[in-house]
Amino acid sequence: MAESTVSASGDLRAELLFGEAREREAQALSARERTGEILAGSMFLLAAAATALAAPWPHTVSWLTVALYAAGFAAATRVRFDVGAGYTNATQLVLVPMLFAVPLALVPLTVLAGNLGADGLAYVTSRRHRERALFAFGDSIYAVAPVLVLWALAAGPAEFNLWPAYLLALSAQFALDFAGTAAREKFELGIPARQQFRDQAWVFAVDGMLSPIGLLFALQLEARSGAAVLLFPVIGLLTLFGHERRRRFQSALELGHAYRGTAMLLADVVESDDEYTGLHSRSVVSLALEVAGRMGASLEARRRVEFGALLHDAGKIRVPNEIINKAGPLDEAEREIIRQHTIEGQRLLERGGGPLSDVGVVVRASHEHWDGLGYPDGLAGTEIPLEARIVACCDAYSAMTTNRSYRAAMAVPDALDELRRQAGRQFDPDVAHALIAVIQDLSHPLNPETPSVGVV
C-alpha cells in the first residue's frame, strides 16, 4: 500500500522527490489536498460502515485479537521503503492473515486504526502535521476490496486450494488501491493516471511478493495458534532494508545539493568576471527548463539542461577580459579563442566528477549546429545531445534579445522570425518550435497552457 503522495521508482526522480516529501511532512495540507482527503475519507467511512453493518459477524469477537492485529498493522506500516515522494511498506504481511483472523466486518476499521496509530508519535511531536492524519482514511479504502471478494465467495478459513479466490481478492485490492490513489493524485496534484501507473506498479510488485508470505502465515495460524510470532523476524529484516534504502536516498540527496552548490558557485564566479555572461546564463536557464518541460524531457535530462544552461559559458573564465568585453566585432584570431570556451568548460566540469561530468558534455556541444556547421566538433542532427540542442537554441534567443555594447537588442517578433528561419539549419526544428511556443505563452501569462518553470 502506498501513501497518497507522488511516488517514483528508485532512480534520480525518486531521490529528488524524496527530498521534497521530507520537507512536506511537517506542512499543513493545501486547500485542494484537504478537500480531496476529506472526500476520500468520507467515502472510506461510508464503505467501512456499510461493510460492518452488512457483513456477517461471528458469535463471539476476540477484541484482543482485533487490537493485536491493529498494532501489528501499525508496526508493519512503519517498515517503509521510500519510493520518491511516497513509500510502500510491509502491511501486506499483516493484512492477509488479518482477513482470516479478524471478522471481515471489522477489517477495514482495523486497517484504519493501524494507519492512524503508525504515525501517532510523529503527530504528537509535530514531525508530521496533524492534518496529514486525514491521509490515513483514504489510504485504508483499499482494504474494502478483498473483504468484499472473500465475503461474496464465502471463503471461510484459510485453505491453500482456495488460492484462485485469494488471487481475485488481491487483484481487487490492487484495482481499488490504484483507482483511489490515482483519483486523489489527479484531483490534489494534477498528476495524470498514466504517469502514476509506473510508480504504483513498483508498489504493487512489493505487495504481490509479500502476499504469499502473508498467506503462509495465515495457513500456519489455522494449525498453530502461536505461529504469528514468526512474523516478527521478517518484519525486523524488512525494517533494516527500509532504513538502508532511506539512508541511501538521504546520502544521494545531500550529494545532489553539493553538486548544485558547486554549479551555483561556478556561475557566481563567471558573473563576477563578466556580469553580462552571468545574467545571460540565468535567463537561458529559465527558457531552457520551459522548453525541456514542454518537450517532455525526463527529470535526469532536465537536470542536465538546468546545469548546462547555467554553466554553458563557464569556460569563458579562461578567455581574456579584453576579448569578452570588446566593444566591436571580433577578428578571426579572437573568434578562435572564444571557440575554445566550450572545451575549457567541459574540462572544468569534468574535474568536479559525478553529474557535472555529464553536464560537461552538454557544455561542450552547446555551440554545435543542427546542420553540422557549429563548433568545436562539427556534430550534426541527433549526434548533438538533446540537452545541448535546447541550451543552444535558448542561448541564441537570449543573446538576440539582449543589449550588447556593440549592438541593440533585437525585437522579440524579429527574434522569433530568426528562430523560424534557422530551424533545421542552426537549430533543431523541434526545439526551435517548442521555444517559439514557450515565448508566445510567456507573452500571454493568462494563457492556461502556459507551463511553469520548475528547477529540478
Buried (B, 14 or more C-beta within 10 A) or exposed (E): BBBBBBBBEBEBBBBBBBBEBBEBBEEEBEEEBBEBBBBBBEBBBEBBEBBBEEBEEEEEEEEEBBEBBBBBBBBBBBBBBBBBBBBBBBBBBBBBBBBBBBBBBBBBBBBBBBBBBBBEEBBEEEEBBEBBBBBBBBBBBBBBBBBBBBBEBEBEEBBEEBEEBBEBBBBBBBEBBBBBBBBBBBBBBEBEBEEBEEBBEBBBEBBBEBBBBBBBBBBBBBEEEEBBEBBEEBBEEBBEEBEEBBEBBBEBBEEBEEBBEBBEEBBEEBBEBBEBBBEBBEBBBBBBBBBBBBBEBBBBBBBBBBBBBBBBBBBBBBBEEEBBEBEEEEEEEBEEBBBBBBBBBBBBBBEBEEBBEBBBBBBBBBBBBBEEEBBBBEBBEEEBBBBBBBBBBBBBBBBBBBEEEEEEEBEBEEBBEBBBEBBBEBBBBBBBBBBBBBBBBBEEEEEEEBBEEEEB
